[in-house]
């Protein structure tokens, strides 16, 4: 009997776990090579997992909605068609994956690798993800209490499920928060003051007045919410604003878009023109294209521009134009249109959303004049372009000032003030605005 193990695939360099959305096959079903066995989801995209061999599924090891670490066996396939099928039920206890490595101290974790579900030894430093730390702060969980929570993740790390279970148990009076102060002196070991008796409190369910409808967040909206909160808590956001006269660019596009679509088979939108201007300015100000690792600045030599794109559900995703500095306007247009169409059809691949170094979001698509975007971590800046509007403005000419109707647009950029100060942020944003204003109306396609 030949058994082949189907494992949770690694969907990207930063992806540590995935959620099982739906099993297309069940125990006892026959599968062919490359036939879809299940659908999975990460915090980036949804994907299908194909069979790596032909045979009969003998075991399905996880249920739908389970969160599974990459590399974990999720099913077994018997390549011998005559073999008996193991109809053992799927385990009832969901398996929770390890969190990505974020450390609360500059030393390795002291939790023993052989006992991941146990609490750490006293005084040991543990890894905590920003999401876990955020929940702890919101729920009033002290660091001492956090240290006492048994972790079900790799190396005993506390996962989101662990801390939420702790919070629920605390509300039900099943656990007692640590209010034990420790007094230390140079001459004697720590002295522990006795803990007061526990007080059991009943937390009432929230009530909502008036005519309301309660809608549960979908999985992606929850991920977006957590990512946005984490970004605001990680980076001190500063937003600068600029205004650009894009009349030359608008008129050039209106004149060229028909010829461009006829020749290239692609629509010519404003997005590749914006990306082109951003790339030119990043080359002049490379510190905008970086990330921060502790007190180390990681300047990215590749210029990978993310573009915020609306999904059919209304949520946003950020596919990435890789090596945008190596593409001409035609190449940028093909990339922009291809990624946008894939996003709308839910056909983005995991690698399509990886490795971004700077993000562009077009809030003008929704009619907004300007916005204050939230940084897409671990990047340090995000630029928003607003709606293009005709307005009367003062135009300076050699013959003097005059009032003319021009196509005007606001730009705004939020940046991480730990590394990008106001001078660099405002200078970069002004440079982008000037690139758009100085657009050559006579340029060829």
C-alpha positions as CSV (number, residue, x, y, z in Angstrom):
1,X,0.0,0.0,0.0
2,X,1.5,3.4,-1.0
3,X,0.3,6.3,1.0
4,X,0.9,9.9,-0.2
5,X,0.6,12.7,2.2
6,X,-1.0,16.0,1.1
7,X,0.4,18.9,3.1
8,X,-0.7,22.5,3.6
9,X,1.3,24.4,0.9
10,X,3.4,27.5,1.6
11,X,1.6,30.3,-0.1
12,X,4.3,32.9,0.2
13,X,7.4,33.7,2.2
14,X,5.5,35.5,5.0
15,X,2.6,33.1,5.1
16,X,2.7,30.8,8.2
17,X,-0.8,29.3,8.1
18,X,-4.0,29.0,6.1
19,X,-7.7,28.4,6.7
20,X,-9.5,25.5,5.1
21,X,-12.5,27.0,3.4
22,X,-14.1,24.0,1.7
23,X,-13.3,20.3,1.0
24,X,-14.1,19.3,-2.6
25,X,-13.3,15.7,-1.8
26,X,-14.1,13.6,1.3
27,X,-12.8,10.3,2.7
28,X,-13.3,7.5,0.2
29,X,-13.4,9.7,-2.9
30,X,-11.2,9.0,-5.8
31,X,-8.9,11.9,-7.0
32,X,-6.8,12.4,-10.1
33,X,-3.5,14.2,-10.4
34,X,-4.0,18.0,-10.2
35,X,-7.7,17.6,-9.4
36,X,-8.8,20.1,-6.7
37,X,-9.1,18.5,-3.3
38,X,-9.9,21.6,-1.2
39,X,-9.9,25.4,-1.1
40,X,-7.8,27.3,1.4
41,X,-7.5,31.0,2.3
42,X,-4.6,33.1,3.7
43,X,-4.7,36.7,4.8
44,X,-3.9,37.5,1.2
45,X,-5.8,35.4,-1.3
46,X,-8.0,32.3,-1.6
47,X,-6.5,29.3,-3.5
48,X,-7.2,25.7,-4.5
49,X,-5.0,22.8,-3.5
50,X,-4.7,20.1,-6.1
51,X,-3.9,16.4,-5.6
52,X,-0.3,15.5,-6.0
53,X,-1.1,11.9,-7.1
54,X,-4.0,9.7,-8.2
55,X,-5.7,7.4,-5.7
56,X,-8.3,7.3,-3.0
57,X,-8.5,9.7,0.0
58,X,-8.1,7.6,3.1
59,X,-7.9,10.3,5.7
60,X,-9.1,13.9,6.0
61,X,-7.3,15.3,9.0
62,X,-8.9,18.7,9.4
63,X,-12.4,20.3,9.2
64,X,-13.6,23.3,7.3
65,X,-12.6,26.6,9.0
66,X,-9.6,25.0,10.8
67,X,-6.5,27.1,10.7
68,X,-3.5,24.9,9.8
69,X,0.2,25.6,9.8
70,X,2.0,25.4,6.4
71,X,3.8,22.0,5.9
72,X,1.2,20.1,8.1
73,X,-0.3,17.0,6.7
74,X,-4.0,17.7,5.9
75,X,-5.0,14.5,4.1
76,X,-3.6,11.1,3.0
77,X,-4.1,9.5,-0.4
78,X,-3.7,5.8,-1.0
79,X,-2.4,5.2,-4.5
80,X,-3.5,1.6,-4.4
81,X,-7.1,1.6,-5.6
82,X,-7.9,-1.7,-3.8
83,X,-6.8,-0.5,-0.4
84,X,-9.3,-0.2,2.4
85,X,-10.4,3.3,3.3
86,X,-10.0,4.6,6.8
87,X,-13.3,6.2,7.7
88,X,-12.2,7.6,11.0
89,X,-14.0,10.9,11.7
90,X,-12.3,14.2,11.4
91,X,-10.9,15.3,14.9
92,X,-13.3,17.6,16.8
93,X,-10.6,19.8,18.2
94,X,-9.5,22.5,15.7
95,X,-5.8,22.8,15.2
96,X,-4.5,26.4,15.6
97,X,-1.4,27.3,13.6
98,X,1.6,29.1,14.9
99,X,1.7,32.9,14.8
100,X,4.4,34.7,12.6
101,X,7.5,35.5,14.6
102,X,7.3,38.8,16.4
103,X,9.2,39.1,19.6
104,X,8.5,41.0,22.8
105,X,12.1,40.8,23.9
106,X,15.5,40.7,22.2
107,X,16.2,37.1,23.2
108,X,15.1,33.7,21.9
109,X,11.9,32.1,23.3
110,X,12.5,30.1,26.4
111,X,9.5,27.9,25.9
112,X,10.6,24.2,25.3
113,X,10.0,23.1,21.7
114,X,8.9,19.6,22.9
115,X,5.9,20.9,24.8
116,X,4.2,23.6,22.7
117,X,0.9,23.6,24.5
118,X,2.4,24.3,27.9
119,X,3.0,27.6,29.6
120,X,6.6,29.0,29.5
121,X,9.0,28.7,32.4
122,X,9.0,31.7,34.7
123,X,11.1,34.6,33.4
124,X,11.3,33.2,29.9
125,X,10.8,35.6,26.9
126,X,8.2,34.7,24.5
127,X,7.2,35.7,20.9
128,X,4.0,37.6,20.6
129,X,2.4,38.7,17.3
130,X,1.1,42.2,17.0
131,X,-2.4,40.9,16.8
132,X,-2.0,39.1,20.2
133,X,-0.5,42.2,21.8
134,X,-3.4,44.3,20.4
135,X,-6.0,42.0,21.8
136,X,-4.2,42.0,25.2
137,X,-4.2,45.8,25.3
138,X,-7.8,46.1,24.3
139,X,-9.0,43.5,26.8
140,X,-6.8,44.7,29.7
141,X,-4.6,41.6,29.8
142,X,-1.4,42.5,31.7
143,X,1.9,41.2,30.5
144,X,2.1,39.0,33.5
145,X,-1.2,37.4,32.6
146,X,0.0,37.0,29.0
147,X,3.1,35.2,30.2
148,X,0.8,32.7,32.1
149,X,-1.4,31.8,29.1
150,X,-0.6,28.3,27.8
151,X,0.4,28.6,24.1
152,X,-0.8,26.1,21.5
153,X,1.4,27.5,18.8
154,X,4.9,26.5,17.7
155,X,7.4,26.7,20.6
156,X,4.6,27.4,23.0
157,X,3.6,30.7,21.4
158,X,0.3,32.3,22.3
159,X,-2.1,32.4,19.3
160,X,-5.2,34.5,18.7
161,X,-7.3,31.6,19.7
162,X,-5.4,31.2,23.0
163,X,-5.8,34.8,24.1
164,X,-9.5,35.0,23.1
165,X,-10.1,31.8,25.1
166,X,-8.3,33.3,28.1
167,X,-10.4,36.4,27.9
168,X,-13.6,34.4,27.7
169,X,-12.6,32.2,30.7
170,X,-11.7,35.3,32.7
171,X,-15.1,36.8,32.0
172,X,-16.7,33.6,33.3
173,X,-14.5,33.7,36.4
174,X,-12.6,30.5,35.4
175,X,-9.2,32.3,35.7
176,X,-8.0,34.9,38.1
177,X,-6.0,37.8,36.7
178,X,-2.5,38.2,38.1
179,X,-2.6,41.0,40.7
180,X,0.4,39.7,42.6
181,X,3.1,42.3,43.0
182,X,6.6,41.1,43.3
183,X,9.0,42.9,45.6
184,X,12.7,42.4,45.1
185,X,15.7,43.5,47.1
186,X,19.4,43.0,46.5
187,X,19.8,40.9,49.6
188,X,16.8,38.6,49.3
189,X,14.8,36.7,46.7
190,X,11.5,38.0,45.5
191,X,8.7,38.0,48.1
192,X,5.2,37.2,47.0
193,X,2.2,39.0,48.6
194,X,-0.9,36.8,48.9
195,X,-3.5,37.1,46.2
196,X,-7.0,38.4,47.3
197,X,-9.9,36.0,46.7
198,X,-11.3,35.9,43.2
199,X,-14.5,37.9,42.5
200,X,-16.8,36.3,40.0
201,X,-18.5,38.8,37.7
202,X,-21.2,38.1,35.2
203,X,-20.8,40.1,31.9
204,X,-24.1,40.9,30.3
205,X,-24.5,40.4,26.6
206,X,-24.5,43.8,24.7
207,X,-27.9,45.2,23.8
208,X,-28.6,47.4,20.8
209,X,-31.4,50.0,20.9
210,X,-33.6,50.8,18.0
211,X,-34.2,49.1,14.7
212,X,-30.8,47.5,13.9
213,X,-29.4,44.7,11.9
214,X,-26.4,42.8,13.2
215,X,-24.0,41.5,10.5
216,X,-21.0,39.3,11.3
217,X,-17.8,40.4,9.6
218,X,-16.6,38.1,6.9
219,X,-13.1,36.5,7.2
220,X,-11.4,39.0,5.0
221,X,-12.9,42.0,6.7
222,X,-11.7,40.7,10.0
223,X,-8.2,40.3,8.6
224,X,-8.3,43.8,7.2
225,X,-9.5,45.3,10.5
226,X,-6.7,43.6,12.4
227,X,-4.1,44.7,9.9
228,X,-5.3,48.3,10.0
229,X,-5.2,48.4,13.8
230,X,-1.8,46.8,13.8
231,X,-0.5,49.3,11.3
232,X,-1.7,52.3,13.4
233,X,-0.2,50.9,16.5
234,X,3.1,50.1,14.8
235,X,3.8,53.3,12.9
236,X,3.3,56.9,13.9
237,X,1.3,58.1,10.9
238,X,1.8,61.6,9.4
239,X,-0.1,62.7,6.3
240,X,1.0,65.4,3.9
241,X,-1.1,66.9,1.1
242,X,-0.3,68.4,-2.3
243,X,-2.3,69.7,-5.3
244,X,-1.4,69.0,-9.0
245,X,-2.6,70.5,-12.2
246,X,-3.0,67.4,-14.4
247,X,-4.6,69.0,-17.4
248,X,-1.9,68.0,-19.8
249,X,-2.1,64.4,-18.7
250,X,-5.9,64.3,-18.9
251,X,-6.0,65.7,-22.4
252,X,-3.2,63.4,-23.6
253,X,-5.0,60.3,-22.3
254,X,-8.3,61.4,-23.9
255,X,-6.5,61.8,-27.2
256,X,-4.5,58.6,-27.0
257,X,-6.7,56.0,-25.3
258,X,-8.6,54.9,-28.4
259,X,-5.4,54.4,-30.4
260,X,-3.8,52.6,-27.4
261,X,-6.7,50.2,-27.0
262,X,-6.8,49.4,-30.7
263,X,-3.0,48.7,-30.8
264,X,-2.5,47.0,-27.5
265,X,-5.9,45.5,-26.7
266,X,-5.7,47.2,-23.3
267,X,-7.6,50.2,-21.8
268,X,-5.4,53.1,-20.9
269,X,-6.3,54.2,-17.4
270,X,-4.7,56.8,-15.2
271,X,-3.2,54.3,-12.8
272,X,-0.1,53.4,-14.9
273,X,0.5,57.1,-15.4
274,X,0.5,57.6,-11.6
275,X,2.7,54.5,-11.1
276,X,5.2,55.9,-13.7
277,X,5.5,59.2,-11.8
278,X,5.9,57.4,-8.4
279,X,8.6,55.2,-9.7
280,X,10.6,58.2,-11.1
281,X,10.4,59.9,-7.7
282,X,11.4,56.7,-5.7
283,X,14.6,56.6,-7.7
284,X,15.3,60.1,-6.5
285,X,14.3,59.4,-2.9
286,X,15.1,55.7,-2.2
287,X,14.4,56.0,1.5
288,X,10.7,56.1,0.7
289,X,11.1,52.5,-0.6
290,X,12.1,50.8,2.6
291,X,11.0,49.0,5.7
292,X,12.0,49.1,9.3
293,X,13.3,46.1,11.3
294,X,13.9,47.2,14.9
295,X,16.4,50.0,14.5
296,X,17.6,48.8,11.1
297,X,16.5,50.5,7.9
298,X,16.0,48.0,5.0
299,X,16.2,49.9,1.8
300,X,14.6,48.0,-1.0
301,X,16.4,48.0,-4.4
302,X,13.4,46.5,-6.1
303,X,10.6,48.9,-6.8
304,X,7.3,46.9,-6.4
305,X,4.3,49.1,-6.4
306,X,1.1,47.8,-4.7
307,X,-2.2,49.1,-6.0
308,X,-5.3,49.0,-3.8
309,X,-8.1,47.2,-5.7
310,X,-11.7,46.7,-4.8
311,X,-13.0,43.1,-4.7
312,X,-16.6,42.1,-5.6
313,X,-17.3,41.8,-1.9
314,X,-16.4,45.5,-1.3
315,X,-13.2,44.6,0.5
316,X,-9.8,45.9,-0.7
317,X,-6.8,43.9,-1.7
318,X,-3.4,45.1,-2.8
319,X,-1.9,43.2,-5.8
320,X,1.7,44.2,-6.6
321,X,3.4,45.3,-9.8
322,X,6.8,43.7,-9.5
323,X,9.9,45.6,-10.8
324,X,7.7,48.5,-11.9
325,X,10.9,50.5,-12.7
326,X,11.7,48.1,-15.6
327,X,8.4,48.5,-17.4
328,X,7.3,51.1,-19.9
329,X,3.8,52.6,-20.1
330,X,2.5,49.7,-22.1
331,X,4.0,47.1,-19.7
332,X,2.6,49.0,-16.7
333,X,-0.9,49.1,-18.4
334,X,-0.9,45.4,-19.0
335,X,0.2,44.7,-15.4
336,X,-2.4,47.1,-13.9
337,X,-5.3,45.7,-16.0
338,X,-4.3,42.1,-15.6
339,X,-4.0,42.3,-11.8
340,X,-7.2,44.4,-11.4
341,X,-9.2,41.9,-13.5
342,X,-7.7,38.9,-11.6
343,X,-8.7,40.6,-8.3
344,X,-12.3,41.2,-9.5
345,X,-12.6,37.6,-10.5
346,X,-11.0,36.2,-7.3
347,X,-8.2,34.7,-9.4
348,X,-5.2,36.4,-7.8
349,X,-2.3,34.1,-7.0
350,X,-0.6,34.3,-3.6
351,X,2.6,35.7,-5.2
352,X,0.5,38.5,-6.8
353,X,0.1,40.2,-3.4
354,X,3.6,39.6,-2.0
355,X,6.8,41.7,-1.8
356,X,5.3,45.2,-2.2
357,X,7.6,48.1,-1.3
358,X,5.2,51.1,-1.8
359,X,1.4,51.4,-2.2
360,X,-0.8,53.6,-4.4
361,X,-4.5,53.9,-3.6
362,X,-6.9,55.8,-5.8
363,X,-9.6,57.2,-3.6
364,X,-10.8,59.3,-6.5
365,X,-12.4,56.1,-8.0
366,X,-15.0,56.4,-5.3
367,X,-15.5,60.2,-5.7
368,X,-13.3,61.3,-2.8
369,X,-11.2,64.5,-3.3
370,X,-8.5,63.3,-0.9
371,X,-7.9,60.7,1.9
372,X,-5.6,59.8,4.8
373,X,-4.6,56.3,3.9
374,X,-3.2,53.8,6.4
375,X,0.3,52.4,5.7
376,X,0.4,48.8,4.4
377,X,2.9,47.2,6.7
378,X,5.8,46.6,6.6
379,X,6.1,49.5,4.1
380,X,6.7,53.0,5.3
381,X,4.5,55.1,3.0
382,X,1.3,55.0,1.0
383,X,0.1,57.6,-1.5
384,X,-3.5,58.4,-2.3
385,X,-4.8,60.2,-5.4
386,X,-8.2,61.9,-5.3
387,X,-10.8,62.6,-8.0
388,X,-9.8,64.9,-10.9
389,X,-12.0,67.9,-11.0
390,X,-12.2,71.0,-13.2
391,X,-11.7,74.1,-11.3
392,X,-10.9,77.8,-12.0
393,X,-7.3,78.4,-11.0
394,X,-4.8,81.2,-11.4
395,X,-2.3,80.4,-14.2
396,X,1.0,82.3,-14.4
397,X,2.2,83.1,-17.9
398,X,4.8,85.4,-19.5
399,X,2.0,87.8,-20.3
400,X,0.9,87.9,-16.6
401,X,-1.6,86.0,-14.4
402,X,-4.9,84.8,-15.7
403,X,-7.8,82.6,-14.5
404,X,-8.4,79.4,-16.4
405,X,-10.3,76.2,-16.1
406,X,-7.9,73.3,-15.3
407,X,-8.1,69.7,-14.3
408,X,-6.9,69.6,-10.7
409,X,-6.2,66.7,-8.3
410,X,-5.2,66.4,-4.7
411,X,-2.6,63.9,-3.5
412,X,-2.0,62.8,0.0
413,X,0.7,60.5,1.5
414,X,0.8,58.9,4.9
415,X,4.3,57.9,6.1
416,X,6.0,56.3,9.0
417,X,7.4,59.1,11.1
418,X,10.0,56.8,12.7
419,X,12.0,56.8,9.5
420,X,10.3,59.4,7.1
421,X,10.4,62.9,8.5
422,X,8.2,65.7,7.4
423,X,10.9,67.1,5.1
424,X,11.4,63.9,3.1
425,X,7.7,63.0,3.1
426,X,6.6,66.5,1.8
427,X,9.4,66.7,-0.7
428,X,8.7,63.3,-2.2
429,X,5.0,64.1,-2.4
430,X,5.7,67.4,-4.1
431,X,8.0,65.7,-6.5
432,X,5.2,63.3,-7.6
433,X,2.8,66.2,-8.0
434,X,5.4,68.0,-10.2
435,X,6.0,64.9,-12.3
436,X,2.2,64.8,-13.1
437,X,2.1,68.5,-13.8
438,X,5.1,68.4,-16.1
439,X,3.5,65.6,-18.2
440,X,4.6,65.9,-21.8
441,X,1.4,66.4,-23.9
442,X,3.4,65.5,-27.1
443,X,4.8,62.2,-25.9
444,X,4.3,59.1,-28.0
445,X,2.7,56.0,-26.7
